[in-house]
Amino acid sequence: MAHFAKLNGNMVAEVIVVNDAEAPNESEGIAFCKSLYGDDTEWVKCSYTGSIRKQFPGIGYTYDASAEVFIAPQPYSSWTLDANHDWQPPVAKPEGNYEWDEQSQIWKPLSG
């Protein structure tokens, strides 16, 4: 099965599964998606395993066409995107079970 992300601008609006017979390659898969959703729609092939375009997208992900990667939504406003298109916290996460506290800008141990 092939997966295709429907874009609204550069934002992922939907992800669908297409039978391999309908999508033997990306261009034919895109044509098939357009036959279902309209010629004015924009589609990009994606991979559930993340083998193409960095990672499997979900609704709200961004597609960077120049780098040909999907970027997850920014988890916190203080986090920045690195050169590998991964969000990085302002303070490195320590070993163990911690969660980020945006208000205090620190990693807090998970209780329990």
N, C-alpha and C positions, 0 to 999 in steps of 0.2 A: 504494500500500500504506500502511496505517496501522500505527502502533506503539503498543503498550500496555504499561505497566509494572505488574507485579503487586507489591503492597505487603504487607509483613508489618509491621504497625504503620506506622511512617513510613520503613521501610527497603525499598529495591528488592530483591526476591527473584528476579525474572525479567523479561525483556523479550521480547515476542512480536510477530510481524508478522501482521496481519489483512488479508485481502482487502478492498478498498474497498467491494465489494458487501455485505459483512457489517458494515461500519462506515461508513455514509454520514454519521454524526455521532458525537460522543463517547458520548452515552448509548446509542445502539444498539450501538456497538462494545463498550462495557462490558457490556451485556447478553449479547452474543455470547461474550465472554471468560468470563463467569459460567456460561454454558451449557456451556462446555467444562471449566471448573475448579471449578465449584460456586458456589452462591449466597452462600456465606459468604466468598468471596474479595473483595479490594478492588483495583480497577484505576484507572489514570489514563492518559489519552492522552499520548503524548510524540511528539516529532518528531526524526527522524534529522538534520535540518538545524538543529535547535535553535530553530526558529521559534516554538515555544510552550514555555513552562515553562523558559526560559533555556538549557538544554542537554540533549542526549541522555543519558539515564541508563544506568548499568550496574549490575550486581549490587553491592550495598554502598553505592550512593548513598543519600542521604537525600531525602525529599520533604517540603518545608515547605509545608503546606497553606494557611497564612495568606498566604504570599507567592506561592503557586502556582509554585514553582520546584524543580528538582532541584539538589542540592548534591553535589559530588564529595566523596569521602572526604578527610579531613584528611591532607595529605601528610606532615607532621611535627608533632610535639606542640607545637613552638614557634610554629607558624603560626596566625594568627587569621583569622576570617571577617569580611570587610568588609560594608558596607551593600549592596553589589551581589551578595552571596553568593559572593564569590570568596575563596580562601585567599591570604593575604598573608604573606610572610616577615617576620621582625623587622628585617631589613636589606634594603634595595632591591637587586635584582639589577643588577650592572653590565652594560654593553654587552658583547656577545661570548658565547663559549661557556663557561658556568660551571655547576657543580652545587652544590647546597646540602649543606653538611656540618653535620649536626644536632649532633654532639658539640661542635664548636668554634664553632658558630653563625656561620659565615662562608661566603661563596661561594668555591669553589675552581675555578681554571681547569681545563677539561677538557684532558687531555693527548692528543696525537696529532693 
